[in-house]
Amino acid sequence: MNKQQVCAVVVTYNRKELLLKCLDGVLKQTRAVERVLIIDNASTDGTFELLSNGGYLDNASISYVRLPANIGGAGGFHEGFKRAFAQGYDWLWAMDDDGLPREDTLERLLAPSGILFRGPLIIASEDAAGQKLAFDYWVRRGEENVILRTREELEAAADDEGLLWNHLSPFNGVLVSREVIERIGLPHKDFFLWGDEWDFFYRAQKAGVSIATVVDAIFWHPANKMMWRNFKILNRKFDLPYADSPFRNYLLIRNHAYLASRHKSFNAWCKFTAKHVLYYSAHFRQLSPLNVLIYSLEGLRGNLHGHQKFLKAPKG
């Protein structure tokens, strides 16, 4: 396993200080990576200058690619996976610039055998005690879903070998075998933000790819900051993700509608759309129900190009 070539794919955009911390963590691994591929989504905060002045670009193991325009995290991972796969690497170690691996994370991720898509245990970087998970894990137990929110709960849910099968947090320090790319292709770039990682996860599941979280491989990441709105209809409680801008709300609705229709069912898409239409019927100042329906229909139809109208809109 140690003879196999690993390329760390790090996607960044305007977070140069966090990027340096991430790179330092990647470069100090007990099992060294063969290549670090930085995909810069056209940062405007001096990322290139900081990397250059800090000597990072003189490191023969680091490749830096500055894209001509910001194509979002989805586009960044698509480009990084495409390049690393074409260059023949056996494993792609995917992360955003705000992730931070422990010094032995890669070594521990590589230790188990027979898992093509594997992820670390992700601790919220704000938690000094190192117990709070950055992202909740939903685990099926019998007839109900159980939410795992702490390191202790996730470790208890793992098997005797320290593996939680069929669960991980995609693109947050995950290790992807090139065989996965051969089976299902690259991440879809047109999601722009949110959803590309879960689309990739669901596609891998459908293709029979072995998936697991390696619970003794530690990775730090800021806690999930997704906002939620809660409401009731006929005394039944609902919640939905909410963003702080029209563009981000568009992406949330369109991309999640795509996921519901492609990876669950038409009925799941109908329920998703109805929930959002009803919510915004009462909160139409935030977003009109008609726009919700239009955005959701784009997801149902697989039209993942509508975000371009937001990117091209005049500013100010």
Summary of the structure (lengths in Angstrom):
residues: 316
radius of gyration: 19.8
end to end distance: 53.1
largest distance: 62.6
contacts: 1020
relative contact order: 0.12
helix: 39%
strand: 26%
